[in-house]
Amino acid sequence: MSYRLKAVDAQHPDIVALKYGPLVLFPISSSVPEVTRQELLGARRAEGRSWQVQTKMGSLKLLPFTEITDQTYTTYVRVS
């Protein structure tokens, strides 16, 4: 499976969700993540069913929807 970015719509190509095959990977964060396209596409599988993205601000955890319990998450992020 490969990583790809899916824009929210054609008018907003810089607001994207990260997909891994059929899964959408949701950033787990209480604040709006600052991330680039290259950083998102560089996501790596971590422990269990989680993924990690290394950003300038540090490590960002991503989970598929079925693994989210009471964490704060977002679907779409603005990329630079």
C-alpha positions in Angstrom: 0.0 0.0 0.0 1.2 3.5 -0.6 0.7 6.9 1.1 -1.2 9.6 -0.7 -2.8 13.0 0.1 -6.4 13.6 -0.6 -7.5 17.2 -0.9 -10.8 18.2 0.8 -11.9 19.6 -2.6 -10.5 21.2 -5.8 -10.7 24.7 -4.4 -8.5 23.8 -1.4 -5.7 21.6 -2.6 -3.5 22.5 0.4 -6.0 21.1 2.9 -5.5 17.3 2.8 -6.0 14.0 4.6 -3.3 11.3 4.6 -4.4 8.0 3.2 -2.5 4.7 3.5 -4.2 2.3 1.1 -7.9 2.4 2.0 -7.2 3.9 5.5 -7.4 7.5 6.5 -4.7 8.3 9.1 -5.9 10.9 11.6 -3.4 13.2 13.3 -3.7 13.0 17.0 -3.2 16.5 18.4 -5.0 19.1 20.5 -3.5 21.8 18.3 -3.5 22.3 14.6 -0.4 20.4 13.2 2.1 22.3 11.1 3.3 19.9 8.5 4.5 19.8 4.9 3.4 17.5 2.1 6.8 15.7 2.2 6.6 15.2 6.0 3.1 13.6 5.7 4.2 11.4 2.9 7.2 10.3 5.0 4.9 8.7 7.6 6.2 5.5 9.1 4.5 2.6 10.8 5.1 2.8 14.5 4.0 0.5 17.4 0.8 -1.4 16.9 -1.7 0.3 14.6 -0.1 3.7 14.8 2.0 5.8 12.5 4.5 8.6 13.2 5.4 11.7 11.2 8.5 13.7 12.0 7.8 17.4 11.6 9.8 20.6 12.4 7.7 20.8 15.6 8.5 17.2 16.6 6.8 13.9 16.3 3.1 13.6 15.2 1.1 10.5 15.9 -1.5 9.2 13.5 -4.2 6.6 13.9 -6.8 5.0 11.7 -10.3 5.9 12.9 -11.0 2.4 14.4 -8.1 3.0 16.8 -9.2 6.4 18.2 -10.8 6.3 21.6 -10.9 9.6 23.5 -8.0 11.4 21.8 -8.4 14.7 20.1 -7.9 14.4 16.3 -8.4 16.1 13.0 -9.1 14.7 9.6 -7.7 17.4 7.3 -4.5 19.5 7.8 -3.2 22.4 5.9 0.1 21.6 4.3 2.9 23.8 2.9 
